[in-house]
Each structure stands twice: as C-alpha cells, then as structure tokens.
C-alpha cells in the first residue's frame, strides 16, 4: 500500500475524529495519555493503565467522577459491540485453542527431536536452534518455551552456554512472530489497525495492511540476521556473553542453570497468560509426540489462509475441522478432554482481548477530547516525513522497554502516531513498521517481558543473566534499525 493510497483511505477517519471531538482540542487532551504512560511504567499493567487513562479522560469531559463512571460503562459497552472486537475474540481465542492442542500433543517437541540428529557440533546445534525458532512462528510463547526445552540438552553437550541458547531462542520468538502474518501478533495488531481506521474497507481484518508493513519491520529483520552472525563469530562475543561462553567451554559439559532461574521470577506483565501457558507446557507430551501432529495443522492453517486470501477465521475453522478428528483417530485424548483443553487455550488469550477492548475505549475517549487533532496541530509543523519513522521507533522502543508491554504500548501509541504520520505525508507502512519494530524490541530486550522470562525459563537460564547477555546485541540491532528508518524514509 503506497503512502498516497494510505492517505486517501485514512482521510475519512481523520474527518470522523474531528467530528467526534466533544471539546476544543487543547493541552488538556494530553492528560489521559500521560496517565496511561505513567501507570504503565509504574505498575507494568497495560490494561489497568489504559482503563485509568480512559477514566481520567471521561472525568475531564464530564466534570464529575460519578458521571464519568457511568460514561465509562457506556463507552465500554459500545466498544464491545464493534465487529472488530468480535472478530478478535474469535480469532485470538481460536489461536489460543489451536496452540493448546499443538503443545499438548507434543508435536513441536518431535520436530525438535528430529532436528537434534543434525546438530553435530557447537555451531550446528545453535543453527538448529535458530532453524526451529524460525519454524515455530505461530506464537512467541510457544516458540520460547518449546525451542529452549528441546535444544538445551544437546547444546549442553557441545558446551554452549545457556545464555547463548536463550539469546538465540529469544531472538527468534517475537522478532519472528511479528514478521509472519499467520501468528498471534498479526491477529492482534491487524485488529488494532482496523479499529483505528488505518486498514481500508477492502481489508476488514487488517491483515493485508499488516503484510504491507512487513518489509519495513527493520528491527525484527535485523534481530534475526544478527543471530547467525553471532553464531559464526562475524559479530564477536561481547561483555557478559563472552564471559558466559568462556565459562561454559571450561565446564565439564553438564551446564546447569543457576539456582535462581526464570521460573523463580515474579512476572510483571500478563501474569495470567504466562502462567496458563506454562501449565499447558508442563502437561504436554514431551517424549512421545509425533511430528505430523504439529506439521499437518500448521500446513493446513497456512494453506487455508492463502486459499481464503488472508481471511484467517475460516482458515482456522477448517483447520479445527480436520485436526480434531485426526487427533481423535489416534486416541491422543478423549473428545471431552480436547474440548476442555481448547477452552483453556482460549482463556490464555484473554489478556490480549482485554487489552484491545481497553485500547478501543481509550481511543474513543481520546477522540472525544480531540487528542489526534491537538497532536497534529502542534507537532506537524516541527515534524517531517523523513524523520518521523525513526523518531517513532526510538520513542516507542524506549516505552516498550521500560514498561515491558509490547502490545499495550502499540495500542496506546497508534491513535496518536498515525494521525500525525498522515498529517506530515509519511509512508504509512513504514510508520507501522517502526511501531511494530519498537514492539518486538521491547518484547526481546526488556528484562522482565514475557518473552524474556519464557526464553530464559525454556532454556534453563538465570533470567538476569539472559537479559544482560542478550541486551548488547538487541541494542546494536536497535541502533542500526534507527538509521535504517532514516534511510528508508
């Protein structure tokens, strides 16, 4: 989608936002956004921060906390009646159900066991870890836990530090998932693009618009490219990673995780989803799973999605229609247990669904306060299309790193950033790519993000050791991405 086409498709939403403003745009309209950012940094709870920001905005509009409370309920009900919310609930929940089945049957572990026979040395074992990370792209949770758990014994054999293993795993979790339009990330962000009027009417689910931004997700591409360069030694070992690798090479070959592993870490973001997924992971068949029970559903989902021209919901339905009887024929589990497992998987996506509902409510309040118009009027004269993507990447990357919320920060920033991008005639897919690059950086680099915690846990690595050893490489990729956005613009 070209910048001109994007501007044309978004002219109507901007006009609608202008009409939706209930008050004259002023600096007061910034207060809800500042409330959200402050509480997101302080509490590390993006959903609560969004709700508090929306409440603050409604108090400004109504002048009374009691009336604002009633208005918050009315706004939330109106938002939940939106068809995009319905689509997100179905598809996000459906992905959670499918992932629960894939984890429980142990098919992904079978894939790892097959791959182990080709790992005949230090570099081959790391490249096989990298390859598995690229293949298991449907969800970063599934990726982080499965790949680390599968490969840590063989990397131990070749005296690869757990820190290096965790780095490879983490670098192919969120960065890989964000680059694939058939993943939980694509579903979530595609829905937000629709909700904010960025996707045109010809793209009701936002997936095609999302695909148009994939070439511009510079950080994600660089993070993936960095891994083989580190494995081959083209990018040298740096600081804490160098110490960890030297210690592993001097060990006897049995590398045990330090006493304080990621499992002992208190999660600070989306606790419910992380803990629910860990329960599924612990109950999965890690030794007897069959490879085809993982590959066939994945291939069906990809094939049906292409067949339906990026319509994921019917592709997901058909995948279930074929996968469930396939699992039943093998007597992997009773039908009732399978349904309970799918419902449990559905529930793991509730934080994502709640984030979207809270983000929609916050956006509605911001529109009433005239925030998009205020930002355009005051920042557009000082901004240009060339620098905007790079500045957006830096600002959002810092916020995602500090808050540990890659999805929540995107939900907050998109209604503010995109109207400004339109006003300065920036390349819309490039700006979307900058936002998603910032999200993937935050997910990988933040010391307490879900992806970092699970990558360390799956690899049997101390959480802070993993965070400190991988940060220099994530930072290098982020610096290169900043200049990349300037060049692309």
ABEGO torsion letter per residue (X at the ends): XBAAAAAAAAAAAAAAAAAABABBBBAAAAAAAAAAAAAAAAAGBAAAAAAAAAAAAAAAAAGBAAAAAAAAAAAAAAAAABAAAAAAAAAAAAAAAAAAAAAAAGAAAAAAAAAAAABABAAAAAAAAAAAAAABAABAAAAAAAAAAAAAAAAAAAGBBAAAAAAAAAAABAAAAAABABBAAAAAAAAAAAAAGABBAABAAGAAAAAAAAAABAAAAAAAAAAAAAAAGABBBBEAAAAAAAAAAABAGBBBBBABBAAABBBABGAAAAAAAAAAAAABBAAABBAAAAAAAAAAAAAAAAAAGGBAAAAAAAAAAAAAAAAAAAGABBAAAAAAAAAAAAAAAAAAAAAAAAAAAAAAAAAAAGAAAAAAAAAAAABBAAAAAAAAAAAAAAAAAAAGBAAAAAAAAAAAAAAAAAAAGBBAAAAAAAAAAAAAAAAAABAABAAAAAAAAAAGBBAAAAAAAAAAAAAAAAAAAAAAAAAAX
